[in-house]
Amino acid sequence: MTETRVLLAGFSGGPNQNHQSEMWAPKLQEAGLLASEIWVPSSTSGVELEQAGVLAARLGLPLQVSAMPETSAACAIVCLQGEDRLRFLRFAAERKLPVLLDKPTLSDTAELQQLAELPTTIIAPHHFSAHPSFTRAMSAVRGAEFGLLRAVAVELVVAAGDGAYPGGELRNLGVYAVDLLRSATGPAQLSLQAHGTGESWSMLGQTDRDVVVSAHISRTSESAGGSGVLRAAVRFVGTHGSMLVDLMKPAFQVQRPDGVTRVQFGEDSVVSQLRALVAHSKGSARVTPNLDLVVLSRALDQIEASAKSGSEITLTW
């Protein structure tokens, strides 16, 4: 099988996050991808530049530090923010490179509107909606296996890890919950009330088709310690039954003399998203309009506005 060449562009992330090295690069081969170049913009310095150099050495590739990369890739994985992100995506549009864009909603709606207008495919890697348990549940919802959908609730709790994202957790973590709710209800208009700031958010609403939606998103305090996802679950309630989806599973618990480990089965959501990037590079995948990211971002803006005002708002997603 011929591997698709991919450019790894940028190393921006949270204070201690390195998604290129720790999330995307380890799964490239499994998804049918081969890193062809590693590039960071000329403005890169400090930890990000060091991380890029370490991964380049690990993969046996030179590190490009320049205004724009020299590349033979068919697609790109992008971990950039701000003006660097916008400039690179313009470059990708010129080269017709589909892009997997890490943490897209850390950009505000105005910036995402600019990105959406570019003639290139942007894949938003919202991991939970690609999880095999959730995709199976969505088949059940669409097939009315437990009747007409009447309610969907999302719970997402994350350990302290490297601390709260400086811009707040709504756009960093909350976006995953909102993405799951949107996937469940489909395009809808909602009346919704939200509460929260910083590290904890909750919301309750109802769609124009009488589906009740709710979510709780929080990060534990630094004093609690630990890292990783502690709880990720979606409950669907229909007219003829219900379904609870644990996004920490499906997994086996394996016990050996040296300890107990969890082994996930079903396709890894990271691999699933990388395979989507491969499919887009080959022109064999259905393209989600880039404007969908703008719709999602506007919903996040309105949820934040509801929390600040204490008032119920009407939004469309």
C-alpha positions in Angstrom: 0.0 0.0 0.0 1.4 3.4 -1.0 1.6 5.9 1.8 0.3 9.4 1.5 2.9 12.1 2.2 1.9 14.6 4.9 3.5 17.8 6.0 3.6 18.4 9.8 3.2 22.1 10.2 3.7 23.9 13.5 4.0 22.9 17.1 1.6 25.3 18.9 -0.6 24.0 21.7 -1.4 24.4 25.4 1.4 25.1 27.9 2.6 21.5 28.0 0.8 20.1 24.9 2.7 18.7 21.9 0.0 17.2 19.7 2.3 16.8 16.7 4.7 14.5 18.6 2.3 12.9 21.1 -0.9 12.5 19.2 -0.6 12.7 15.4 2.9 11.5 14.6 2.6 8.1 16.4 -0.5 7.2 14.4 0.7 8.2 10.9 1.8 4.8 9.6 -1.4 3.1 10.9 -3.5 5.6 9.0 -1.5 5.2 5.8 0.5 8.4 6.1 4.2 9.2 5.8 5.7 12.4 7.2 7.5 14.1 4.3 8.5 17.4 6.0 8.5 19.1 9.4 8.1 22.8 9.3 7.7 25.7 11.7 7.3 29.4 10.9 10.3 31.7 11.3 8.6 33.2 14.4 8.9 29.9 16.3 11.2 29.9 19.3 11.7 28.3 22.8 9.8 25.1 23.6 8.0 24.8 20.3 11.2 25.0 18.3 12.8 22.4 20.6 9.9 20.1 20.2 10.0 20.4 16.5 13.7 19.6 16.4 13.2 16.5 18.6 10.5 15.1 16.3 12.4 15.8 13.2 15.4 13.9 14.6 13.2 11.0 15.6 11.7 10.8 12.1 15.0 11.3 10.4 13.9 14.5 8.6 15.4 18.0 8.4 13.6 20.7 10.3 12.5 23.6 8.0 12.3 27.0 9.8 11.1 29.5 7.2 8.4 31.8 6.1 6.7 28.9 4.2 7.7 25.3 3.7 9.1 23.5 0.7 6.9 20.5 0.5 6.0 17.5 -1.7 3.1 16.5 0.6 -0.5 15.8 -0.5 -2.0 17.1 2.8 -1.0 18.7 6.1 -1.5 18.4 9.9 -1.5 21.9 11.3 -0.7 22.9 14.9 -0.6 26.7 14.6 -2.4 29.7 16.1 -3.1 33.3 15.1 -1.5 34.9 12.1 0.8 31.9 11.5 -2.3 29.7 11.2 -4.0 32.0 8.7 -0.9 32.5 6.6 -0.2 28.8 6.4 -3.8 28.0 5.4 -3.6 30.5 2.6 -0.5 28.7 1.4 -2.4 25.3 1.7 -5.2 26.7 -0.4 -2.8 27.8 -3.1 -1.2 24.3 -3.1 -4.7 22.6 -2.8 -3.6 20.8 0.4 -6.4 19.5 2.6 -5.6 20.3 6.2 -6.3 18.6 9.5 -6.5 21.7 11.8 -5.6 21.0 15.5 -7.8 22.8 18.0 -9.6 25.0 15.4 -12.0 26.7 17.8 -9.2 28.3 19.8 -9.5 30.9 17.0 -12.4 33.3 17.4 -15.4 33.4 15.0 -14.0 36.3 13.0 -10.8 34.4 12.3 -12.7 31.2 11.5 -14.8 33.2 9.0 -11.6 34.1 7.2 -10.5 30.5 7.2 -13.8 29.3 6.0 -13.6 31.5 2.9 -10.3 29.8 1.8 -10.7 27.2 -1.0 -9.1 24.3 0.9 -10.6 21.5 2.9 -10.3 21.9 6.7 -10.9 18.9 8.9 -11.8 19.7 12.5 -10.5 16.8 14.7 -13.2 16.6 17.3 -12.2 13.3 18.7 -15.2 12.1 20.6 -17.6 12.3 17.6 -15.2 9.9 15.8 -15.1 7.4 18.7 -16.5 4.0 17.7 -19.0 3.9 20.5 -20.5 7.2 19.4 -20.6 6.4 15.7 -22.4 3.2 16.6 -24.8 5.1 18.7 -25.5 7.6 15.9 -26.4 4.7 13.7 -29.0 3.6 16.3 -30.3 7.2 16.5 -30.7 7.6 12.7 -32.2 4.1 12.5 -34.7 4.9 15.3 -33.6 1.8 17.1 -35.0 3.2 20.4 -37.7 5.3 18.8 -37.6 9.0 18.1 -34.9 11.0 19.9 -36.2 13.0 22.8 -33.1 14.0 24.8 -29.4 13.9 24.7 -27.0 14.7 27.6 -23.2 14.9 27.5 -20.8 14.8 30.5 -17.1 15.6 30.1 -14.7 15.8 33.1 -11.0 16.2 32.6 -8.2 16.0 35.2 -6.2 19.1 36.0 -3.4 18.1 33.7 -1.3 21.1 32.6 -4.0 23.5 33.9 -6.9 25.3 32.3 -6.5 26.8 28.9 -5.8 30.6 29.2 -8.7 31.5 27.0 -11.2 29.3 29.0 -12.4 25.8 28.7 -15.5 26.4 26.6 -13.6 26.7 23.3 -10.9 24.2 24.4 -13.0 21.4 25.9 -16.6 22.5 25.7 -16.5 22.4 21.9 -16.4 18.6 22.1 -19.6 18.5 24.1 -21.3 20.9 21.7 -20.1 19.0 18.7 -21.6 15.8 20.2 -24.9 17.5 20.8 -25.0 18.9 17.3 -24.2 15.5 15.8 -27.1 14.0 17.7 -29.7 16.6 16.9 -28.6 17.5 13.4 -29.1 21.1 12.3 -31.5 22.8 14.8 -32.7 25.9 16.4 -32.5 25.9 20.2 -33.6 27.8 23.2 -30.8 27.4 25.7 -29.5 28.6 29.1 -25.8 28.3 30.0 -23.9 28.7 33.2 -20.1 28.8 33.8 -16.8 30.5 33.4 -13.2 29.3 33.1 -13.0 25.7 34.0 -16.6 24.6 34.4 -19.7 24.9 32.1 -23.2 23.6 32.0 -26.1 24.1 29.6 -29.7 23.1 29.2 -31.8 23.7 26.1 -34.5 22.4 23.8 -34.5 22.2 20.0 -37.3 23.3 17.7 -38.1 19.5 17.3 -38.6 19.1 21.1 -35.3 17.4 21.8 -33.9 18.3 25.2 -30.1 18.8 25.2 -27.8 19.2 28.2 -24.1 19.2 28.9 -21.6 19.5 31.8 -18.0 20.2 31.1 -15.3 20.7 33.8 -11.6 20.4 34.6 -10.6 19.4 38.1 -8.6 21.8 40.2 -4.8 21.7 40.1 -4.8 20.5 43.7 -6.5 17.3 42.6 -3.6 16.5 40.3 -3.6 13.8 37.6 -4.1 14.1 33.8 -6.4 12.7 31.1 -10.1 12.3 30.7 -11.9 11.1 33.8 -15.4 10.9 32.4 -16.8 11.2 28.9 -20.3 9.9 28.4 -23.4 10.6 26.2 -26.9 9.5 27.1 -29.6 9.2 24.4 -33.3 9.0 25.4 -35.9 8.0 22.8 -39.6 7.3 22.8 -38.9 3.5 23.1 -35.7 3.2 25.1 -32.4 4.8 25.9 -28.7 4.3 25.4 -25.7 5.3 27.5 -22.4 5.7 25.5 -19.2 5.6 27.5 -16.5 7.4 25.4 -13.8 5.9 27.7 -14.7 2.5 26.1 -14.9 0.1 24.3 -11.9 -1.3 25.9 -10.6 -4.5 27.5 -9.1 -4.5 31.0 -5.9 -6.6 30.8 -4.3 -7.9 34.0 -0.7 -9.1 34.0 1.8 -9.7 36.8 3.2 -6.2 36.3 -0.2 -4.5 36.6 -3.5 -3.8 34.9 -3.9 -1.9 31.6 -6.8 -0.9 29.4 -6.7 -1.9 25.7 -9.2 -0.1 23.5 -10.8 -1.9 20.6 -12.6 -0.5 17.6 -10.8 2.1 15.4 -8.8 4.7 17.4 -10.4 8.1 16.8 -7.1 9.7 16.0 -6.5 7.1 13.3 -10.0 7.6 12.0 -9.4 11.3 11.6 -6.1 10.8 9.9 -7.7 8.3 7.5 -10.3 11.0 6.7 -7.3 13.3 5.8 -6.0 10.7 3.5 -9.4 10.2 1.9 -9.7 14.0 1.3 -6.2 14.1 -0.2 -7.3 11.5 -2.7 -10.6 13.2 -3.4 -12.6 10.2 -2.1 -14.4 11.8 0.9 -17.4 14.0 1.2 -16.4 17.5 2.0 -17.9 19.2 5.1 -18.2 22.9 4.2 -15.6 25.0 6.1 -18.5 27.3 7.2 -19.6 24.5 9.5 -16.8 25.6 11.8 -18.2 29.1 11.8 -21.7 27.8 12.8 -20.1 25.9 15.7 -18.0 28.9 16.8 -21.1 31.2 16.7 -22.9 28.7 18.9 -20.0 28.8 21.4 -20.2 32.6 21.4 -23.9 32.5 22.2 -23.4 29.9 24.9 -20.8 32.2 26.5 -23.2 35.2 26.1 -26.0 33.3 27.9 -23.6 32.4 30.8 -22.5 36.0 31.1 -26.0 37.5 31.0 -27.8 34.8 32.9 -30.5 34.8 30.2 -31.9 32.2 27.9 -30.8 32.6 24.3 -31.9 31.3 20.9 -29.2 29.8 18.7 -28.8 27.8 15.6 -26.3 25.0 15.0 
